[in-house]
Amino acid sequence: MVAERFLSNVIKDYGEHPVSTDGGTWYPSPQACRLLKINHHLHILLWRKVSLFKELSSIKDRTECFDDYFPCRKKKCKLKYVKQWFNLFANYYNKEIIS
């Protein structure tokens, strides 16, 4: 039920996309994907697991570094500015790739 709620919020914010997991129990379950009629792909190969972990770790590390240089000055900050900066960076990067 938690996974279904999480996925429905992600769909509401970003649209419907296929979900890929490595079968970990902390990821959205295939059952939640079935209920929401989303394609679910299971990656079992070790290199994909390692690659996904490295990518997510890199994003987390870089976000933490960004917060070190540009800390939020608001009390009980929800890091909205990091999300906005990340979206700006992604849009700029994608524009450069297309050009």
C-alpha positions in Angstrom: 0.0 0.0 0.0 2.9 2.4 0.8 4.6 1.5 -2.5 1.3 2.1 -4.4 0.9 5.5 -2.8 4.5 6.4 -3.5 4.2 5.5 -7.2 0.9 7.3 -7.6 2.5 10.5 -6.2 5.4 10.1 -8.6 3.1 9.6 -11.5 1.1 12.7 -10.5 4.3 14.8 -10.4 6.3 13.4 -13.3 3.9 11.4 -15.5 3.8 7.6 -16.1 7.1 5.9 -16.9 8.2 2.2 -16.6 9.7 1.2 -13.3 12.9 -0.7 -13.1 14.2 -2.4 -10.0 16.7 -5.1 -9.0 14.2 -7.0 -6.9 15.1 -5.3 -3.6 12.4 -5.3 -1.0 12.7 -1.6 -0.4 11.7 -0.7 -3.9 8.1 -0.3 -5.2 6.7 -3.8 -5.5 5.7 -5.4 -8.8 2.2 -5.8 -7.3 1.9 -2.0 -6.9 3.0 -1.6 -10.5 0.3 -4.0 -11.6 -2.4 -2.2 -9.6 -1.4 1.1 -11.2 -1.0 -0.5 -14.6 2.7 0.5 -14.9 5.3 -1.6 -16.7 7.8 -3.1 -14.2 11.2 -4.4 -15.3 13.3 -6.6 -13.1 17.1 -6.2 -13.6 18.9 -9.3 -12.2 22.4 -8.9 -13.6 25.0 -7.9 -11.0 26.6 -5.1 -13.1 23.2 -3.4 -13.5 22.8 -3.5 -9.7 26.2 -2.0 -9.2 25.7 0.6 -11.9 22.4 1.7 -10.5 23.9 1.9 -7.0 26.8 4.0 -8.3 24.5 6.4 -10.2 22.3 6.9 -7.2 25.2 7.3 -4.8 26.8 9.9 -7.2 23.6 11.9 -7.2 23.3 11.8 -3.5 26.9 12.8 -2.9 26.7 15.7 -5.4 23.4 16.9 -3.8 25.1 16.8 -0.4 28.0 18.8 -1.7 25.6 21.3 -3.2 24.0 21.7 0.1 27.4 22.3 1.7 28.1 25.3 -0.6 24.5 26.6 -0.8 22.8 25.7 2.5 19.2 26.4 3.0 18.7 29.2 5.5 15.1 28.5 6.3 14.0 26.6 9.4 12.8 23.1 8.7 13.9 23.3 5.1 12.5 20.7 2.8 15.3 21.1 0.3 12.9 22.4 -2.4 15.7 24.6 -3.7 17.9 21.5 -4.3 15.1 19.9 -6.4 14.7 23.1 -8.3 18.4 23.4 -9.0 18.6 19.7 -10.0 15.7 20.3 -12.5 17.4 23.3 -13.9 20.7 21.4 -14.3 18.9 18.4 -15.9 17.0 20.7 -18.4 20.3 22.5 -19.3 22.1 19.3 -19.7 19.4 17.7 -21.9 19.4 20.9 -24.0 23.1 20.7 -24.5 22.9 17.0 -25.5 20.2 17.7 -28.1 22.1 20.7 -29.6 
